[in-house]
Amino acid sequence: MNKLEAFLLEIKKQKKTEKISTKSVISYYGVARRGWRVIENVNTWLEKYELEMEPTFDRANFYGSVKISLKPTIQSNGELKKAKYVDIIPRLNIIKSSDLNNSESIYGLITVKKETSITEAVTLMIKHNYSQLPILSSSKEVYGLVSWKSIGKALALGKKCELVKDCFESVEVLNYDEPLFKAVKIILSKEVVLVKDFKKDISGIVTATDIGEQFLILSEPFLLIEQIENLIRRILDDKLIFDDINKVLDVDKYNKEIKHLSDLSFGHYVRIIENESLFRKLEIKIDRVILQKMLAEVNIIRNEVMHFNPEEMEENTLAKLRQALDFLQAIVEHK
């Protein structure tokens, strides 16, 4: 039995409520990130053991936590609850700063009140190296935002800035489960937004810089894989004829015409390297088995990346892609 399923079964037996980090749930499952199969299986186990997770696993903040508890079998209106379905849409909650009230955040969300002095607000911004601070009336009520920009604008207009309310600006508030690509347009337009968690509390602040960093995180695996594929094609170029490849891959049964190496899949490249006779034709003096294993591992990572899992790739997985890239570059340079 999977460690996560055993954990859920224990909650069921003990009839208790457990609060656990989203990362721990993923770790108990035995993977590094959520994919649609992982989400589907977790939802299946929750249904099996009559449990509910709040927020739902697919929408829980990656850096936050979830609450798992027994669920009522029947609602007050006498109707059975419907099963939860897998949500594969990337959400705003994958941005780390969307939940600064989680256990991984050192200081939590730093906020001020409208009566806070400008001196105190400025001191907090300097201390934490922030460009702005949310102004809250309560955990759920937003008054506005104070920033270097709003302070400078107020002073330039000759306003007296003693309290935060004297020089604030309005701010957009988005839900934690706002679709990521819809949220991006708003954030790039507004430069900064506040985020509400599943309890409707203000949980975080996301800036255009955060969006840029997230897309850099997302793009690196794609760029590494693209370079790896290009290097493999350079290694194979002019070394094999169609009949050689067809003996191994049976490309006649492939559902598209093969004219160039780029028409083959990454899995095809792995199978070419697996074949000893074809590998000898490549005339590269390295161990075939080591290369084959490396590319097979890259192929597994590639398949996950191409399904666009929007969560940050683990550093050790990125390291494997970088290692493969460096290895192949060395081969090409010494051909």
Secondary structure as GFF3:
##gff-version 3
##sequence-region A 1 335
A	DSSP	alpha_helix	3	14	.	.	.	ID=ss1
A	DSSP	beta_strand	18	21	.	.	.	ID=ss2
A	DSSP	alpha_helix	22	29	.	.	.	ID=ss3
A	DSSP	alpha_helix	36	48	.	.	.	ID=ss4
A	DSSP	beta_strand	51	54	.	.	.	ID=ss5
A	DSSP	beta_strand	65	70	.	.	.	ID=ss6
A	DSSP	three_ten_helix	92	94	.	.	.	ID=ss7
A	DSSP	three_ten_helix	96	98	.	.	.	ID=ss8
A	DSSP	alpha_helix	118	128	.	.	.	ID=ss9
A	DSSP	beta_strand	132	136	.	.	.	ID=ss10
A	DSSP	beta_strand	142	147	.	.	.	ID=ss11
A	DSSP	alpha_helix	148	156	.	.	.	ID=ss12
A	DSSP	three_ten_helix	164	166	.	.	.	ID=ss13
A	DSSP	beta_strand	172	175	.	.	.	ID=ss14
A	DSSP	alpha_helix	180	190	.	.	.	ID=ss15
A	DSSP	beta_strand	192	196	.	.	.	ID=ss16
A	DSSP	beta_strand	202	207	.	.	.	ID=ss17
A	DSSP	alpha_helix	208	236	.	.	.	ID=ss18
A	DSSP	alpha_helix	242	249	.	.	.	ID=ss19
A	DSSP	three_ten_helix	251	253	.	.	.	ID=ss20
A	DSSP	three_ten_helix	261	263	.	.	.	ID=ss21
A	DSSP	alpha_helix	266	274	.	.	.	ID=ss22
A	DSSP	alpha_helix	276	281	.	.	.	ID=ss23
A	DSSP	alpha_helix	288	305	.	.	.	ID=ss24
A	DSSP	alpha_helix	315	333	.	.	.	ID=ss25
###
